[in-house]
Amino acid sequence: THIASAYAFSAAFRNSYEISGVEVGQHSYWQVSGYQVHGQVPITSWVVMMILLSLASPGSRDLRTIPSGSQNIAEYVLDFLRDLTRTQIGEEAYRPWVPFIGTMFLFIFVSNWSGALFPWRIFELPQGELASPTNDMNTTVASASMTSVAYFYAGLRIKGLSYFGRHVQPTPILSPINILEDFTKPLSLSFRLFGNILADDLVVAALTSLVPLIVPIPMMFLGLFTSAIQALIFATLAAAYTGESMEDYH
């Protein structure tokens, strides 16, 4: 069972790596140590990270007992992320996972909104075009893979190798289905996020080309809402999977 589970784990990441080659449109490539890297993804990801750092910095400086201004906003976001993580993982074990779940939520949230609000396409590249980081399969597969590593690590840290015993519960007959679940979790996370963000960008682009003035605006507002929902779904599922792997602990 342990060997089959380990094989399923490695195969899931191998399949995720192959799926990351899915492309829509043209891309600008960098050659890094003999590997092709989608050049626009690091650029937009760095922009998103700088946005997050610039927003977090004012709220974490000159902290006061009675918060005000940007500190109020920072504490509100932190309380939201704590509640989200505690609800899915449990009171006893949630604290170490707040940074991971919070980082995943904030990065995906800002990435999704940057695709709807930031005019990426005004910056021309020799090949391809800039877009939201989550509009690329590499980003969503990487985020889903980190989530898989996190919940495997959580289960192994608490239960040791006996964690893989869950694949034969409640009966060994269901082992193939339980092992298949390790494939479907990262696949569903990555495809759900990628598909929704890509579909929203394509709809807005098509409407803008057909009716450029009024019609795309409601769709853009709808895109902001669905982008926020997708970030929340991803973070909630990541926390739920982690909590599930530690369910006997808390």
C-alpha positions as CSV (number, residue, x, y, z in Angstrom):
1,T,0.0,0.0,0.0
2,H,2.8,2.4,0.9
3,I,4.5,1.7,-2.5
4,A,1.3,2.2,-4.4
5,S,0.6,5.4,-2.5
6,A,4.1,6.8,-3.1
7,Y,3.8,5.9,-6.8
8,A,0.4,7.7,-7.0
9,F,1.9,10.7,-5.4
10,S,4.9,10.9,-7.9
11,A,2.6,10.1,-10.8
12,A,0.3,12.9,-9.9
13,F,3.1,15.4,-10.0
14,R,4.5,14.0,-13.2
15,N,1.0,14.3,-14.8
16,S,0.7,17.9,-13.4
17,Y,4.1,18.8,-15.0
18,E,2.9,17.4,-18.4
19,I,-0.4,19.3,-18.1
20,S,1.5,22.5,-17.4
21,G,2.5,22.4,-21.1
22,V,-1.1,23.3,-22.1
23,E,-1.0,26.6,-24.0
24,V,-3.5,29.1,-25.2
25,G,-2.2,31.6,-27.7
26,Q,1.4,32.7,-28.2
27,H,3.9,32.9,-25.3
28,S,7.3,34.6,-24.9
29,Y,9.9,32.1,-23.9
30,W,13.1,32.4,-21.9
31,Q,15.9,29.9,-22.1
32,V,17.0,29.0,-18.5
33,S,19.6,26.3,-18.1
34,G,18.3,24.5,-21.2
35,Y,14.7,24.8,-20.2
36,Q,12.0,26.9,-21.8
37,V,10.2,29.2,-19.3
38,H,7.1,31.3,-20.1
39,G,8.7,34.7,-19.8
40,Q,5.5,36.6,-19.2
41,V,4.6,34.6,-16.1
42,P,7.6,35.6,-14.0
43,I,7.1,39.2,-15.0
44,T,3.5,39.4,-14.0
45,S,4.1,37.3,-10.9
46,W,6.8,39.7,-9.7
47,V,4.4,42.6,-10.3
48,V,1.8,40.9,-8.2
49,M,4.3,40.2,-5.4
50,M,5.4,43.8,-5.4
51,I,1.8,44.9,-5.2
52,L,1.3,42.6,-2.2
53,L,4.5,43.9,-0.5
54,S,3.5,47.5,-1.1
55,L,0.1,46.9,0.4
56,A,1.3,44.9,3.4
57,S,4.2,47.2,4.3
58,P,2.1,50.2,5.6
59,G,-0.2,48.0,7.6
60,S,2.7,46.3,9.4
61,R,4.7,49.4,10.4
62,D,4.2,51.5,13.5
63,L,1.8,49.1,15.0
64,R,-0.5,50.4,17.8
65,T,-2.7,48.9,20.4
66,I,-5.7,50.8,19.0
67,P,-5.4,50.2,15.3
68,S,-6.2,52.8,12.7
69,G,-5.9,53.4,9.0
70,S,-3.9,50.7,7.1
71,Q,-3.4,48.7,10.3
72,N,-7.1,48.3,10.5
73,I,-7.3,46.8,7.0
74,A,-4.3,44.5,7.7
75,E,-5.8,43.2,10.9
76,Y,-9.2,42.7,9.1
77,V,-7.5,40.6,6.4
78,L,-5.5,38.6,8.9
79,D,-8.6,37.9,11.0
80,F,-10.4,36.7,7.8
81,L,-7.5,34.4,6.9
82,R,-7.3,33.0,10.4
83,D,-11.1,32.3,10.4
84,L,-10.8,30.6,7.0
85,T,-8.0,28.4,8.1
86,R,-9.4,27.6,11.6
87,T,-12.8,26.6,10.1
88,Q,-11.2,24.0,7.8
89,I,-8.3,22.7,9.8
90,G,-9.5,23.0,13.4
91,E,-8.7,25.0,16.5
92,E,-5.8,22.9,17.7
93,A,-3.8,22.7,14.5
94,Y,-4.6,25.7,12.4
95,R,-2.0,28.3,13.5
96,P,1.0,27.0,11.6
97,W,-1.0,26.9,8.4
98,V,-2.3,30.5,8.4
99,P,0.8,31.8,6.5
100,F,0.5,29.2,3.8
101,I,-3.2,29.4,3.3
102,G,-3.1,33.2,3.5
103,T,-0.3,33.5,1.0
104,M,-2.1,31.3,-1.5
105,F,-5.3,33.3,-1.1
106,L,-3.7,36.7,-1.4
107,F,-1.5,35.8,-4.4
108,I,-4.4,34.2,-6.3
109,F,-6.8,37.0,-5.4
110,V,-4.4,39.8,-6.5
111,S,-3.4,37.9,-9.6
112,N,-7.0,37.4,-10.6
113,W,-7.9,41.0,-10.0
114,S,-4.8,42.2,-11.8
115,G,-6.0,40.5,-14.9
116,A,-9.3,42.4,-14.7
117,L,-8.0,45.8,-13.6
118,F,-4.5,46.2,-14.9
119,P,-4.0,47.0,-18.6
120,W,-1.3,44.3,-19.2
121,R,-1.8,44.4,-23.0
122,I,-0.5,47.9,-23.4
123,F,3.0,46.5,-22.7
124,E,4.2,44.9,-25.9
125,L,6.5,41.9,-26.0
126,P,8.4,40.6,-29.0
127,Q,6.2,37.5,-28.9
128,G,3.0,36.8,-26.9
129,E,1.4,39.2,-24.4
130,L,1.2,39.9,-20.7
131,A,-1.8,38.6,-18.7
132,S,-2.8,37.6,-15.2
133,P,-0.4,35.0,-13.7
134,T,-3.4,32.7,-13.1
135,N,-4.2,32.9,-16.8
136,D,-1.3,30.5,-17.4
137,M,-1.4,26.8,-16.6
138,N,2.1,26.8,-15.1
139,T,0.9,29.1,-12.2
140,T,-2.2,27.1,-11.4
141,V,-0.4,23.7,-11.6
142,A,2.4,25.1,-9.4
143,S,-0.1,26.3,-6.8
144,A,-2.0,23.0,-6.8
145,S,1.3,21.1,-6.5
146,M,2.3,23.1,-3.5
147,T,-1.1,22.4,-1.9
148,S,-0.5,18.7,-2.5
149,V,2.9,18.8,-1.0
150,A,1.4,20.7,2.0
151,Y,-1.3,18.2,2.8
152,F,1.0,15.2,2.3
153,Y,3.5,16.8,4.6
154,A,0.8,17.6,7.2
155,G,-0.4,14.0,7.2
156,L,3.1,12.5,7.3
157,R,4.2,14.8,10.1
158,I,1.3,13.9,12.3
159,K,0.9,10.2,11.5
160,G,4.1,9.1,9.9
161,L,3.9,6.3,7.3
162,S,0.7,5.2,8.8
163,Y,-0.8,8.1,7.0
164,F,-0.9,6.0,3.8
165,G,-3.1,3.5,5.6
166,R,-6.0,5.7,4.8
167,H,-5.9,4.3,1.2
168,V,-7.1,1.0,2.5
169,Q,-10.0,2.5,4.5
170,P,-12.7,1.4,5.0
171,T,-11.8,-1.6,2.9
172,P,-8.9,-2.5,0.6
173,I,-11.3,-2.9,-2.3
174,L,-11.6,0.9,-2.4
175,S,-7.8,1.4,-2.6
176,P,-7.8,2.3,-6.3
177,I,-10.4,5.0,-5.7
178,N,-8.6,6.4,-2.7
179,I,-5.3,6.5,-4.7
180,L,-7.1,8.1,-7.6
181,E,-8.2,10.8,-5.3
182,D,-4.6,12.0,-4.9
183,F,-4.6,12.5,-8.7
184,T,-7.8,14.4,-8.9
185,K,-7.1,16.9,-6.1
186,P,-4.3,18.8,-7.8
187,L,-5.9,18.4,-11.2
188,S,-9.2,19.8,-10.1
189,L,-7.6,22.7,-8.2
190,S,-5.4,23.7,-11.2
191,F,-8.0,23.2,-13.9
192,R,-10.8,25.0,-12.0
193,L,-8.7,28.1,-11.4
194,F,-7.2,28.2,-14.9
195,G,-10.4,27.5,-16.7
196,N,-12.4,30.2,-14.9
197,I,-9.8,32.9,-15.2
198,L,-9.1,32.1,-18.9
199,A,-12.8,32.0,-19.7
200,D,-13.4,35.3,-18.1
201,D,-10.5,36.9,-20.0
202,L,-11.7,35.5,-23.3
203,V,-15.3,36.7,-22.8
204,V,-14.2,40.2,-21.9
205,A,-11.8,40.3,-24.8
206,A,-14.4,39.1,-27.3
207,L,-17.1,41.6,-26.0
208,T,-14.5,44.4,-26.1
209,S,-13.7,43.7,-29.7
210,L,-17.4,43.5,-30.7
211,V,-19.0,46.2,-28.5
212,P,-16.1,48.2,-27.0
213,L,-18.0,50.8,-25.0
214,I,-20.8,49.7,-22.7
215,V,-21.4,45.9,-22.7
216,P,-18.0,44.8,-21.4
217,I,-18.2,46.9,-18.3
218,P,-20.8,44.7,-16.5
219,M,-18.8,41.6,-17.5
220,M,-15.7,43.1,-16.0
221,F,-17.5,43.7,-12.7
222,L,-18.8,40.1,-12.8
223,G,-15.2,39.0,-13.5
224,L,-14.0,40.8,-10.4
225,F,-16.6,38.9,-8.3
226,T,-15.8,35.5,-9.9
227,S,-12.1,36.1,-9.5
228,A,-12.5,36.7,-5.8
229,I,-14.7,33.6,-5.5
230,Q,-12.1,31.5,-7.2
231,A,-9.4,32.7,-4.8
232,L,-11.6,31.9,-1.9
233,I,-12.5,28.4,-3.3
234,F,-8.8,27.6,-3.9
235,A,-7.8,28.6,-0.4
236,T,-10.7,26.9,1.2
237,L,-10.0,23.6,-0.6
238,A,-6.3,23.9,0.2
239,A,-7.1,24.3,3.9
240,A,-9.8,21.5,3.8
241,Y,-7.4,19.0,2.2
242,T,-4.7,19.9,4.8
243,G,-7.3,19.5,7.6
244,E,-8.5,16.2,6.2
245,S,-4.9,14.8,6.2
246,M,-4.7,15.6,10.0
247,E,-8.3,14.7,10.9
248,D,-7.3,12.1,13.5
249,Y,-5.1,14.7,15.2
250,H,-7.7,17.4,16.0
